[in-house]
Amino acid sequence: MSDSDVFKDRHLYEDEEVIEKTINYLRLNDPENANRDYAIGFLKFMQRFAFVAEKSEGFDFDKFFDKYKKSQEQSTENG
């Protein structure tokens, strides 16, 4: 993943680095489901969501991304 364009890579659920990072995310946010199978399913779900969202009328990706960046900044400030 590190040398590819994440927006063009439509199969992140097949990338071992991404799977490991997803498992780490789950360890923090959903410890009961922090396993490989759940992580792959989660990544597939997020892919389907992204496909639907980008085609949805009225979905403003820039607004969504700005909210995401702000939430990341707040979580970094809070520890």
C-alpha positions as CSV (number, residue, x, y, z in Angstrom):
1,M,0.0,0.0,0.0
2,S,2.8,2.5,0.8
3,D,3.7,2.9,-2.8
4,S,0.3,3.0,-4.4
5,D,-2.5,5.6,-4.7
6,V,-5.0,4.8,-2.0
7,F,-7.9,6.3,-4.0
8,K,-7.1,4.0,-7.0
9,D,-6.5,0.9,-4.9
10,R,-9.9,-0.6,-4.7
11,H,-8.9,-3.9,-3.0
12,L,-7.5,-2.7,0.3
13,Y,-8.9,-5.8,2.0
14,E,-6.3,-7.8,0.1
15,D,-3.3,-5.7,1.4
16,E,-1.6,-7.3,4.4
17,E,-0.4,-3.9,5.7
18,V,-3.9,-2.5,5.6
19,I,-5.4,-5.6,7.3
20,E,-2.9,-5.3,10.1
21,K,-3.6,-1.6,10.6
22,T,-7.4,-2.3,10.6
23,I,-6.8,-5.0,13.3
24,N,-4.9,-2.4,15.3
25,Y,-7.8,0.0,14.9
26,L,-10.2,-2.6,16.0
27,R,-8.1,-3.5,19.1
28,L,-8.7,0.1,20.2
29,N,-12.3,0.6,19.1
30,D,-13.9,-2.8,19.0
31,P,-11.6,-5.3,20.9
32,E,-14.1,-8.2,20.7
33,N,-13.9,-8.1,16.9
34,A,-10.2,-7.5,16.5
35,N,-9.4,-10.4,14.2
36,R,-8.4,-10.9,10.6
37,D,-11.7,-12.1,9.3
38,Y,-13.6,-9.2,10.9
39,A,-11.0,-6.7,9.6
40,I,-11.4,-8.0,6.0
41,G,-15.2,-7.8,6.3
42,F,-14.9,-4.3,7.7
43,L,-12.7,-3.2,4.8
44,K,-15.1,-4.7,2.3
45,F,-18.0,-2.9,3.9
46,M,-16.1,0.4,3.8
47,Q,-15.3,-0.2,0.1
48,R,-19.0,-0.7,-0.6
49,F,-19.9,2.4,1.4
50,A,-17.4,4.4,-0.5
51,F,-18.7,3.3,-3.9
52,V,-22.3,4.1,-2.9
53,A,-21.3,7.4,-1.3
54,E,-19.4,8.7,-4.3
55,K,-22.4,8.0,-6.6
56,S,-25.0,9.4,-4.2
57,E,-26.6,12.6,-5.3
58,G,-26.0,15.3,-2.7
59,F,-23.0,13.6,-1.1
60,D,-20.3,16.2,-0.7
61,F,-17.0,14.5,-0.4
62,D,-15.1,17.7,0.3
63,K,-17.4,18.4,3.3
64,F,-17.1,14.8,4.5
65,F,-13.3,15.0,4.2
66,D,-13.1,18.3,6.1
67,K,-15.2,16.8,8.9
68,Y,-12.8,13.8,9.0
69,K,-9.7,16.0,9.2
70,K,-11.2,18.0,12.0
71,S,-12.1,14.9,14.0
72,Q,-8.5,13.6,13.5
73,E,-7.1,16.9,14.7
74,Q,-9.3,16.8,17.8
75,S,-8.4,13.2,18.6
76,T,-4.7,14.1,18.3
77,E,-5.1,17.1,20.6
78,N,-7.0,15.0,23.1
79,G,-4.4,12.3,23.3
